[in-house]
Amino acid sequence: MSKIFNISILAFFIGLSSCTERGEVENNFSLAAPETHSLKPTGTYSLILDSSTTPLVRSLNISEENGAEKIVFLNHFTKHIYYYNLNTGKILRIINLQLAASKGLTNPIAIYARSSDSIFVQDNNNHLFLTDASGDVKKKYDISPFQDSLRITLRTAEASFPMEIFTGNIPFLIDGSLYLTGVMDESFKTVSIDQTKLLIRLDLNTARTSYTFNYPKSYSKTLWTIYFRMPSKTYNENKMIFVFSLPNDPFVYSLSINNSITEKKYAGSKLFGNIKAFPPNKDNSNDYTQKNEYFFSSPNYSTILYDKFRKVYYRFAYTPNKLKTPQKNLSIIILDNNLKRLGEYELKETKKYNPMLSFVSKEGLNIAKKDQNEDILQFQTFKPFKL
């Protein structure tokens, strides 16, 4: 059976491409410029939930129509899509996907709302469905990297698995193509990490997929578990570049959509040093408990978002807490429009937030709060300021 890589999986690991001989990626903070900016909390947004919806939302994005900002999310339990007015926190529209079920969309897991009448819905079987405002399916796309249902023949040696859509990996619709994020799958037995490409281009007219942007050299001669292979990307529309954040790499990578030129810029954290790879041996290569402990005790980078209103990027970095529990401490690295590092903000009491639900609005960077009130989904807004 096909599958989608989602952010809740800790699974298999594979060997990737160039680190130190000790199996770690160096974080040379001397490359950073003096810090000039930080973040400050400025306000909140609150969405009033109905009785069938909990704050445990996985798939959410912001949509702007006629100058009005709307929050759109999928209720996985009822299979309904909710549109909210971001400023009032009230429901504008609910789309029932029951009609889409008769056309093959039986298990939706994520959405990307381009507009109220153009919504891409991802299922757990490597398909994308384009639906309209009534919930009806207009077109179905196969985004599996395999040519055959037996998962034997790759479309191309460069193919990658599509990741589950979430706020750190929103697709981007550009000139008739949808750009998604890929990840190397453990089932690619004969494929080198140097071949696998992470940007998936889906041509919406021909329904064909193509691939670009390889894993960087920070992945080599060692082993990285699945969480350390999951990239995040964002898009700068003015410069027409994608920017990638890799979990083990202090650098970020920009990719020009026109000529595929890649550049890297230092964007590391001041709060931790080198990131060590998982040390496999014959006794622990299939020990998922040890892999989980390794991840929770290791720092990593994650989501990257572009703020078009302030022309800055936000890169999330996680530092293990002293107890090495699943809740790591979050800091947010601020980069300017040219990817120059401006500063880093430590989010106090990270345990009160859900960074997997984050987005940029006209007011700033918004991160979901773990509110005790299950009738409300609340976001804390942060704005950059000059020190």
C-alpha positions in Angstrom: 0.0 0.0 0.0 1.2 3.5 -0.8 1.7 6.0 1.9 2.3 9.7 2.7 5.1 10.7 5.0 3.7 12.7 7.8 5.3 14.5 10.7 4.2 12.1 13.4 6.2 9.2 12.0 9.5 8.0 13.5 10.4 5.1 11.3 13.2 3.7 9.2 16.6 5.3 8.6 19.0 5.3 5.8 22.5 6.5 4.9 22.8 10.0 3.5 25.7 12.4 2.1 28.9 14.8 3.7 29.5 15.3 7.4 32.5 15.0 9.7 34.2 11.7 10.1 32.6 11.5 13.6 29.2 11.5 12.0 28.0 15.0 12.9 27.2 18.3 11.1 29.3 21.3 12.3 27.5 24.5 13.4 30.1 27.2 13.0 28.5 30.1 14.8 31.4 32.4 14.0 29.8 32.7 10.5 26.9 34.6 12.1 26.7 38.4 11.9 26.1 40.3 15.2 22.4 40.1 16.2 20.3 43.1 15.5 16.7 41.8 15.8 14.4 39.8 17.9 10.7 39.0 18.3 8.1 40.2 20.7 4.5 39.0 21.4 2.0 41.6 20.2 -1.5 40.0 20.3 -3.6 36.9 19.7 -6.1 35.5 17.3 -8.9 33.2 18.6 -11.1 30.9 16.5 -14.4 29.8 18.1 -14.7 26.1 17.4 -18.0 24.2 17.0 -18.9 21.1 19.0 -17.4 18.7 16.5 -14.0 20.3 16.3 -11.1 20.2 18.8 -8.0 22.3 18.8 -6.0 19.3 17.7 -5.9 20.4 14.1 -3.1 19.0 11.8 -3.7 20.7 8.5 -4.2 24.5 8.4 -3.3 27.4 6.1 -4.1 31.0 5.5 -6.0 32.2 2.4 -6.5 35.7 1.3 -9.4 36.8 -0.9 -10.3 40.4 -1.7 -7.9 41.6 0.9 -9.5 39.6 3.7 -7.5 37.0 5.6 -9.1 33.6 6.2 -7.9 30.6 8.1 -8.8 27.2 6.5 -8.4 23.8 8.2 -9.5 20.2 7.9 -11.4 18.5 10.6 -10.1 14.9 10.2 -12.9 13.4 12.3 -15.9 14.8 10.4 -14.0 15.3 7.0 -15.2 18.9 6.8 -13.2 21.9 5.7 -13.7 25.0 7.8 -13.2 28.6 6.7 -12.8 31.2 9.4 -12.6 35.0 9.3 -9.2 35.5 11.0 -10.1 38.9 12.5 -13.5 37.9 14.0 -12.7 34.3 14.7 -16.1 33.2 13.4 -17.0 30.5 10.9 -17.6 31.7 7.3 -18.2 28.4 5.6 -18.1 24.6 6.1 -17.4 22.3 3.2 -18.6 18.7 3.4 -16.3 16.3 1.6 -19.0 13.6 1.5 -19.6 14.2 -2.2 -15.9 13.7 -2.8 -16.0 10.3 -1.1 -18.0 8.9 -4.0 -15.1 9.9 -6.3 -12.3 8.2 -4.3 -11.5 10.7 -1.6 -12.3 8.5 1.4 -9.5 9.4 3.8 -8.4 13.1 3.5 -5.4 13.9 5.7 -4.4 17.5 4.6 -5.5 20.5 2.6 -4.2 23.4 0.7 -6.8 26.1 0.0 -5.8 28.3 -2.9 -9.2 29.9 -2.9 -12.8 29.1 -1.7 -13.4 27.3 -5.1 -10.0 25.7 -5.5 -8.9 23.4 -2.7 -6.3 20.7 -3.0 -7.0 17.7 -0.7 -4.4 15.1 0.0 -5.2 11.5 0.9 -3.1 8.8 2.5 -2.6 7.0 -0.7 -0.4 9.5 -2.6 -3.2 11.3 -4.4 -4.2 15.0 -4.6 -7.9 15.9 -5.3 -8.8 19.3 -6.6 -12.2 20.2 -5.1 -14.5 23.2 -5.4 -16.6 25.1 -2.9 -19.3 22.4 -2.8 -16.8 19.7 -2.0 -17.0 18.1 -5.4 -13.9 16.6 -7.0 -12.8 18.4 -10.2 -9.6 16.5 -10.8 -7.5 13.7 -9.3 -3.7 13.6 -9.4 -1.4 10.7 -8.7 1.7 12.0 -6.8 3.2 8.6 -6.0 6.9 8.3 -6.9 6.2 4.8 -8.4 4.9 3.9 -11.8 3.2 0.8 -10.6 0.9 -0.2 -7.8 3.3 -2.8 -6.5 5.8 -0.1 -5.6 8.6 -1.5 -7.6 9.4 0.8 -10.4 10.2 4.5 -9.7 9.0 7.1 -12.1 12.6 8.4 -12.2 15.7 7.8 -10.1 15.3 11.3 -8.7 11.7 10.7 -7.4 10.8 11.3 -3.8 7.8 10.6 -1.6 5.4 13.6 -1.1 5.3 14.7 2.5 2.0 15.4 4.3 1.0 19.0 3.8 1.3 21.0 7.0 2.0 24.6 7.9 5.8 24.2 7.4 5.3 22.6 4.0 2.5 24.4 2.2 2.5 23.8 -1.5 2.9 26.7 -3.9 0.9 27.2 -7.1 3.1 28.9 -9.7 2.4 29.2 -13.4 0.1 26.2 -13.6 2.3 23.9 -11.5 1.9 22.9 -7.9 5.2 22.6 -6.0 5.2 20.1 -3.1 7.9 18.8 -0.7 9.4 15.3 -1.0 11.4 13.1 1.3 13.6 10.0 0.7 11.7 6.8 1.5 13.3 3.7 3.2 11.9 1.5 0.4 14.2 3.1 -2.2 16.7 0.2 -1.8 18.8 0.9 -4.9 18.7 4.7 -4.9 21.5 6.9 -3.5 20.6 10.0 -1.4 22.7 12.0 -3.9 20.0 11.2 -6.5 16.9 11.9 -4.5 15.4 15.4 -5.1 13.2 17.2 -2.6 11.1 19.6 -4.7 8.2 17.9 -6.5 6.7 19.8 -9.4 3.2 18.7 -10.4 2.0 20.1 -13.8 -1.7 20.6 -13.3 -2.4 20.4 -17.0 -0.5 17.3 -17.9 -0.6 15.7 -14.4 3.1 14.8 -14.8 5.6 15.1 -11.9 9.2 16.2 -12.1 11.8 16.7 -9.4 14.6 19.1 -8.5 17.0 20.1 -5.6 19.1 17.3 -4.0 19.7 16.7 -0.4 22.7 18.9 0.5 26.2 17.6 1.4 25.4 17.6 5.1 23.9 14.2 4.5 26.7 11.7 3.8 28.8 8.9 5.2 26.5 8.4 8.1 22.9 7.6 9.1 20.0 9.9 9.8 16.6 8.8 11.1 13.4 9.8 9.3 12.8 13.0 11.3 16.2 14.2 10.2 15.4 13.7 6.5 12.2 15.8 6.5 12.8 19.2 4.9 10.7 22.4 5.2 10.4 24.9 2.4 8.9 28.4 1.8 8.7 30.6 -1.3 9.7 34.3 -1.8 7.4 35.5 -4.6 9.3 38.7 -5.3 12.6 37.0 -5.7 11.0 33.8 -7.2 13.1 31.5 -5.0 12.3 28.6 -2.8 14.2 28.4 0.5 14.8 25.0 2.2 15.5 24.2 5.8 17.0 20.8 6.5 16.8 19.3 10.1 20.5 18.6 10.5 22.0 21.6 8.6 22.8 25.1 10.0 22.6 26.4 6.4 19.5 27.2 4.5 19.4 26.7 0.7 17.7 29.0 -1.9 16.7 27.6 -5.3 15.8 29.9 -8.2 12.7 28.7 -10.0 13.9 30.0 -13.3 17.4 28.6 -13.6 17.7 26.2 -10.7 20.7 27.9 -9.2 21.2 26.9 -5.6 22.9 29.1 -3.0 23.4 28.4 0.7 23.5 30.9 3.6 24.4 30.4 7.3 21.3 30.3 9.5 22.4 28.3 12.5 21.3 28.5 16.1 23.4 30.1 18.9 21.9 27.7 21.4 23.5 24.4 20.3 26.6 23.2 18.5 27.1 20.3 16.1 24.3 17.8 15.4 25.4 14.2 15.7 24.0 11.5 13.6 22.3 8.3 14.9 25.1 5.8 15.8 23.8 2.6 14.4 25.3 -0.8 15.1 24.1 -4.4 14.7 22.2 -4.3 18.0 20.2 -1.1 17.5 19.6 -0.7 13.7 16.0 -1.6 14.1 15.5 -0.4 17.7 12.8 2.3 17.5 13.0 3.1 21.2 16.7 4.1 20.8 15.9 6.1 17.7 13.2 8.0 19.5 15.5 8.6 22.4 18.1 9.8 20.0 15.8 12.3 18.3 14.4 13.7 21.6 18.0 14.2 22.9 19.2 15.9 19.7 18.8 19.4 18.5 17.3 20.0 15.1 16.0 22.7 12.7 12.5 22.6 11.3 9.9 24.9 9.8 10.9 27.9 7.7 8.3 30.6 6.8 8.6 33.7 4.7 6.9 36.9 5.9 6.2 38.9 2.8 4.8 41.9 4.8 8.1 42.5 6.6 10.4 40.8 4.1 12.0 38.4 6.6 12.2 34.6 7.2 11.5 32.7 10.4 13.4 29.5 10.9 12.4 27.2 13.8 15.2 25.5 15.8 14.7 23.0 18.6 17.0 22.3 21.6 16.4 19.3 23.9 15.2 20.1 27.4 17.1 18.7 30.4 14.7 15.8 30.8 15.0 14.8 27.1 11.2 14.6 26.8 9.4 14.9 23.5 8.7 18.6 24.1 11.9 20.4 23.0 12.6 24.1 23.5 11.8 26.3 20.5 13.8 29.2 19.3 13.1 31.3 16.1 15.9 32.4 13.9 15.2 35.6 12.0 16.7 36.1 8.5 16.4 39.2 6.2 15.2 39.2 2.6 18.7 38.1 1.5 18.9 35.3 4.1 21.3 37.2 6.3 21.0 36.1 9.9 19.5 38.9 12.0 18.9 37.3 15.4 17.3 34.5 17.4 14.4 34.6 19.8 13.9 32.0 22.5 10.2 31.1 23.0 9.6 30.9 26.7 7.5 28.0 28.0 7.5 26.2 24.7 5.3 23.5 26.2 2.4 26.0 26.1 2.6 26.2 22.3 2.0 24.0 19.2 4.6 25.2 16.7 3.3 22.7 14.1 0.4 25.1 13.6 2.1 28.3 12.6 1.5 30.8 9.8 2.3 34.4 8.8 -0.4 37.0 8.6 -0.5 40.8 8.1 0.1 41.1 11.8 3.1 38.9 12.1 4.2 35.3 12.9 1.4 33.3 14.6 1.9 30.2 16.6 -0.9 28.1 18.1 -1.3 28.0 21.9 -2.2 24.8 23.8 -5.3 26.4 25.4 -7.1 24.6 28.2 -10.4 25.7 26.6 -11.3 23.1 23.9 -13.8 25.5 22.4 -11.1 27.9 21.2 -8.1 27.6 18.9 -5.8 30.5 19.8 -2.7 31.8 18.2 0.0 34.1 19.7 1.3 36.8 17.3 4.9 37.8 17.2 6.6 40.7 15.4 10.3 41.3 14.7 11.8 44.4 16.1 15.3 46.1 16.0 17.4 45.8 19.2 
